[in-house]
Structure formats: C-alpha cells, structure tokens
Amino acid sequence: TDSLYFKRALALITNQQNEPAFLDLKKAWSIRPNVIYALTIIDLFEGTPNAQFDYLREAKEKFPNDYSLEITEASLLFKSDSIDSALALTTKWVNEGRTEAELFLLHASLLDKKGNQAEALRILEILHSHIPQDHEITEMLALRYAEAGNAKIIPLCERLQQLDSLGRDATPHYYLGIYFGNIHRNNEA
C-alpha cells in the first residue's frame, strides 16, 4: 500500500538514501496522492527550486487551496525573491483567519522585505503576545525593536535575561547594544 512505500521512504531519507526514497515517494503518490507525500518530495528536493516548484504544481492540481501547500509555495517564492506573489498567498490565509505561527512569521518577513517594517513589527508583537514563551519570536521582535530604536526592547531583553538562568546567552546584550547605538547613546552600547 501507499503507506508502506511512504514509511520506507522516510527510513531511506533518515539513512541519507534520497534517490531510492524519492522512488518510493513517487510510488506512494501514484497509489494514493496525499499532501504529506507531496511535501516530503518537495523537502527532498531542497536546493533545487525548479524541481520543488514542479512537484508543488502537481500537488496543487490534486489539492487546490491546501493551506500546507500554499505556505510551502509562499516560502519557495520568498526564497526566489517573488515577494509579491508570496505575500498574496500569506495575506489570503491571514485574512481567512488562520492562526499558525509559521504563517505569521513568514508574513512578517515578507512585509519586512517589501519595506513595510511597521506592519511586520505589529504582526510580530501580536504573535509574541499570543506565545510569549517562544524564544525565536521573542528574539526576532527584540532585533526589530533594536533596529528601530524602540524602547520596548529594554523590558523584552530583561525578560530574555531572566529566562537565561545560566547567564550564558549574550543575545540580549547584543540587541541592547544595537538599540543604544541606534539612539546615539554609544557609552551604553
């Protein structure tokens, strides 16, 4: 069955045997098309965007308007500098009420790349308010605050320092240095 081919493909990928894994994935897809199979094939071809787009196109024919496929497409478009097309996809899903963090992170990155830093920052703030424990989001927000010379960075970095119980993470100090440099308080930077 398709699931056996898929499981074997995953084992082959784990053992870095991508060519036979690809053959098993294609076989699983031919038996029963599945979004997960398509996404796995696309991941397998990381670094070869043309192949990724080919498999994505085929999968979207079978599963039009699938969230996972369209977010993957937006990520691939972002990597290939097709910012407007990627932003159209993320905007569609944001407007439809999706709440996944990966969507909002990608959307904020696209807005930032498009030059709309204020909206990107607003989205990161909303995301951070919903999941303040996410270290990656907190650091992205801190960097944006630092670059903008926004004083909101100070309590955010204090929070990052509190979370670093061992005192080994220099990142908050780095962000504060950027912030103080940007507001021309070089002695504190």
C-alpha positions as CSV (number, residue, x, y, z in Angstrom):
1,T,0.0,0.0,0.0
2,D,1.0,3.6,-0.3
3,S,1.7,4.0,3.5
4,L,4.3,1.2,3.3
5,Y,6.1,2.9,0.5
6,F,6.0,6.2,2.5
7,K,7.3,4.6,5.6
8,R,10.2,3.0,3.7
9,A,10.9,6.3,2.0
10,L,11.2,8.0,5.4
11,A,13.6,5.3,6.6
12,L,15.7,5.8,3.5
13,I,15.7,9.6,4.0
14,T,16.9,9.0,7.6
15,N,19.7,6.9,6.2
16,Q,20.5,9.6,3.6
17,Q,19.5,7.5,0.6
18,N,17.5,10.1,-1.2
19,E,17.3,8.5,-4.7
20,P,15.5,5.3,-3.6
21,A,13.5,7.4,-1.1
22,F,12.3,9.5,-4.0
23,L,11.2,6.4,-6.0
24,D,9.2,5.1,-3.0
25,L,7.6,8.5,-2.5
26,K,6.6,8.7,-6.2
27,K,5.2,5.2,-5.9
28,A,3.2,6.1,-2.8
29,W,1.9,9.3,-4.6
30,S,0.9,7.2,-7.6
31,I,-1.1,4.8,-5.5
32,R,-2.8,7.5,-3.4
33,P,-1.9,11.2,-3.8
34,N,-1.5,12.8,-0.3
35,V,-0.4,16.3,0.7
36,I,2.2,14.8,3.1
37,Y,3.8,12.8,0.3
38,A,4.0,15.9,-1.8
39,L,5.5,18.0,1.0
40,T,8.1,15.2,1.7
41,I,9.1,15.1,-2.0
42,I,9.4,18.9,-2.1
43,D,11.6,18.8,1.1
44,L,13.7,16.1,-0.5
45,F,14.5,18.4,-3.4
46,E,15.7,21.3,-1.2
47,G,18.2,23.3,-3.1
48,T,16.7,22.6,-6.5
49,P,13.8,25.1,-6.7
50,N,12.7,24.1,-10.2
51,A,12.1,20.5,-9.1
52,Q,10.3,21.8,-5.9
53,F,8.0,24.0,-8.0
54,D,7.3,21.1,-10.4
55,Y,6.1,18.8,-7.6
56,L,4.3,21.6,-5.9
57,R,2.4,22.4,-9.1
58,E,1.4,18.8,-9.5
59,A,0.2,18.6,-5.8
60,K,-1.8,21.8,-6.1
61,E,-3.6,20.3,-9.1
62,K,-4.8,17.5,-6.9
63,F,-5.3,19.6,-3.7
64,P,-6.1,23.2,-4.8
65,N,-6.2,25.8,-2.0
66,D,-4.5,23.5,0.5
67,Y,-3.0,25.5,3.3
68,S,0.2,23.5,3.7
69,L,0.9,23.5,0.0
70,E,0.3,27.2,-0.3
71,I,2.5,28.1,2.7
72,T,5.2,25.9,1.2
73,E,4.7,27.8,-2.1
74,A,4.9,31.1,-0.3
75,S,8.2,30.0,1.3
76,L,9.6,28.9,-2.0
77,L,8.5,32.2,-3.7
78,F,10.1,34.1,-0.8
79,K,13.4,32.3,-1.3
80,S,13.3,33.1,-5.1
81,D,12.5,36.8,-4.4
82,S,9.0,36.6,-5.7
83,I,7.9,38.7,-2.7
84,D,4.5,40.0,-4.1
85,S,3.3,36.5,-5.1
86,A,4.4,35.1,-1.7
87,L,2.7,38.0,0.1
88,A,-0.5,37.4,-1.8
89,L,-0.6,33.8,-0.5
90,T,0.1,34.7,3.1
91,T,-2.3,37.6,3.1
92,K,-5.0,35.3,1.8
93,W,-4.5,32.9,4.7
94,V,-4.2,35.7,7.3
95,N,-7.5,37.2,6.0
96,E,-9.1,33.8,6.2
97,G,-8.4,33.7,9.9
98,R,-5.5,31.1,10.1
99,T,-3.5,31.4,13.3
100,E,-0.4,29.3,12.8
101,A,2.8,30.9,14.0
102,E,4.7,29.9,10.9
103,L,2.2,31.8,8.7
104,F,2.6,35.0,10.7
105,L,6.4,34.7,10.8
106,L,6.5,34.3,7.1
107,H,4.0,37.1,6.6
108,A,6.0,39.4,8.8
109,S,9.3,38.5,6.9
110,L,7.6,39.2,3.6
111,L,6.2,42.6,4.8
112,D,9.7,43.5,6.1
113,K,11.3,42.6,2.8
114,K,8.7,44.6,1.0
115,G,9.6,47.6,3.1
116,N,6.6,47.6,5.4
117,Q,8.6,47.3,8.7
118,A,5.8,48.9,10.8
119,E,3.3,46.3,9.8
120,A,5.8,43.5,10.2
121,L,6.6,44.7,13.7
122,R,2.9,44.9,14.5
123,I,2.4,41.3,13.4
124,L,5.4,40.1,15.5
125,E,4.0,42.0,18.5
126,I,0.7,40.2,18.1
127,L,2.4,36.9,17.7
128,H,4.6,37.4,20.7
129,S,1.6,38.4,22.8
130,H,0.0,35.1,22.0
131,I,3.0,32.9,22.5
132,P,5.5,34.9,24.7
133,Q,7.4,31.7,25.6
134,D,8.6,31.2,22.0
135,H,12.2,32.2,22.2
136,E,12.7,32.6,18.4
137,I,9.8,35.0,18.1
138,T,11.0,36.9,21.2
139,E,14.4,37.3,19.6
140,M,13.0,38.4,16.2
141,L,10.9,41.0,18.0
142,A,13.9,42.2,20.1
143,L,16.0,42.6,17.0
144,R,13.3,44.6,15.2
145,Y,13.0,46.8,18.3
146,A,16.8,47.3,18.4
147,E,17.0,48.2,14.7
148,A,14.1,50.7,15.1
149,G,15.5,52.3,18.2
150,N,12.3,51.3,20.0
151,A,12.5,51.5,23.9
152,K,10.2,48.4,24.1
153,I,13.4,46.4,23.7
154,I,14.5,47.1,27.3
155,P,11.8,45.1,29.1
156,L,11.9,42.4,26.4
157,C,15.7,41.9,26.9
158,E,15.2,41.9,30.6
159,R,12.8,39.1,30.1
160,L,15.3,37.2,27.9
161,Q,17.9,37.6,30.6
162,Q,15.6,36.3,33.2
163,L,14.9,33.2,31.1
164,D,18.6,32.6,30.7
165,S,19.2,31.1,34.1
166,L,22.8,30.2,33.4
167,G,23.6,33.7,32.2
168,R,25.3,32.3,29.0
169,D,23.2,34.0,26.3
170,A,24.8,37.2,25.1
171,T,22.0,37.9,22.6
172,P,20.0,40.3,24.8
173,H,23.2,42.3,25.4
174,Y,23.9,42.3,21.6
175,Y,20.3,43.6,20.9
176,L,20.7,46.3,23.6
177,G,24.0,47.3,22.0
178,I,22.3,47.8,18.7
179,Y,19.4,49.7,20.3
180,F,21.7,52.1,22.2
181,G,23.9,52.6,19.1
182,N,20.8,53.5,17.1
183,I,19.6,56.1,19.6
184,H,23.1,57.5,19.8
185,R,23.9,56.5,23.4
186,N,27.2,55.0,22.5
187,N,28.5,54.8,26.0
188,E,25.7,52.4,26.9
189,A,26.1,50.4,23.7
